[in-house]
Amino acid sequence: MRPALVLGAALSAAALAAALVSLVWTPWDPTALAIAQKLQPPSLAHWLGTDHFGRDIASMLMAGARTSLATALLAVAIGLLVGVPLGLAAAACHGHWP
């Protein structure tokens, strides 16, 4: 197998796993502000640290994975709903459009 294919599959699996886990659990509330904890480095409490508003970066990535995957699935669904009928129409006309 190609290394790029394996890496892409691993990253996709990691995003899917993060999205599925975030449906039932995130380490912290991804939208909660904690200004006193801003810009913390990675630790046991905040695995990837915190941003400039004190939000947990790992929790935000997990919640963001849901949105990204939902957007990707919606784009594929729209492509299928538009592309398949157009492809069938083109095949039925044998390349000769009236």
C-alpha positions in Angstrom: 0.0 0.0 0.0 1.0 3.6 -0.6 2.1 5.5 2.6 -0.1 8.5 1.6 -3.1 6.2 1.4 -2.4 4.7 4.8 -1.9 8.1 6.3 -5.1 9.4 4.8 -7.1 6.5 6.0 -5.6 6.8 9.5 -6.4 10.5 9.7 -9.9 9.9 8.5 -10.4 7.1 11.0 -9.1 9.4 13.8 -11.5 12.2 12.8 -14.4 9.7 12.7 -13.5 8.3 16.1 -13.2 11.8 17.6 -16.6 12.7 16.2 -18.3 9.6 17.5 -16.7 9.9 20.9 -17.7 13.6 21.1 -21.4 12.6 20.8 -21.3 11.1 24.3 -18.2 12.7 25.9 -15.8 15.6 25.7 -13.1 16.3 28.3 -14.5 19.9 28.8 -17.4 21.9 27.5 -16.0 23.1 24.1 -17.8 26.5 24.3 -17.1 27.3 28.0 -14.8 30.3 28.5 -12.3 30.2 31.3 -10.2 33.4 30.9 -8.1 32.5 34.0 -6.9 29.4 32.2 -6.0 31.0 28.9 -3.0 29.8 26.9 -2.2 26.9 29.1 0.3 24.3 27.7 -0.7 20.7 27.3 -1.3 18.9 30.6 -3.2 16.1 32.1 -6.2 18.4 32.5 -6.0 19.9 29.0 -4.4 17.4 26.7 -3.7 19.9 23.9 -3.8 23.0 26.1 -6.2 26.0 26.0 -6.7 28.8 23.6 -6.7 32.6 24.3 -10.2 32.4 25.8 -9.3 29.4 28.1 -11.3 26.9 26.0 -10.0 23.3 25.9 -8.5 22.7 22.4 -9.0 18.9 22.5 -12.7 19.4 23.2 -13.1 21.9 20.4 -11.3 19.6 18.0 -13.7 16.7 18.9 -16.8 18.9 18.5 -15.4 20.3 15.3 -14.9 16.9 13.8 -18.7 16.3 14.0 -19.4 19.5 12.0 -16.7 18.7 9.5 -17.9 15.2 8.9 -21.5 16.3 8.6 -20.5 19.0 6.0 -18.6 16.4 4.0 -21.5 13.9 4.0 -23.9 16.7 3.0 -21.6 17.7 0.1 -21.4 14.1 -1.1 -25.1 13.6 -0.9 -25.7 16.8 -2.9 -23.2 15.6 -5.5 -24.9 12.3 -5.8 -28.4 13.8 -6.0 -27.3 16.1 -8.8 -24.5 14.1 -10.5 -26.3 10.7 -10.9 -29.4 12.1 -12.7 -27.2 14.2 -15.0 -24.9 11.2 -15.7 -28.0 9.1 -16.5 -29.4 11.7 -18.8 -26.1 12.1 -20.6 -25.9 8.3 -21.0 -29.5 8.1 -22.3 -28.8 10.8 -24.9 -25.6 9.0 -26.1 -23.9 12.3 -26.2 -26.4 14.0 -28.4 -28.2 16.7 -26.5 -31.3 18.2 -28.4 
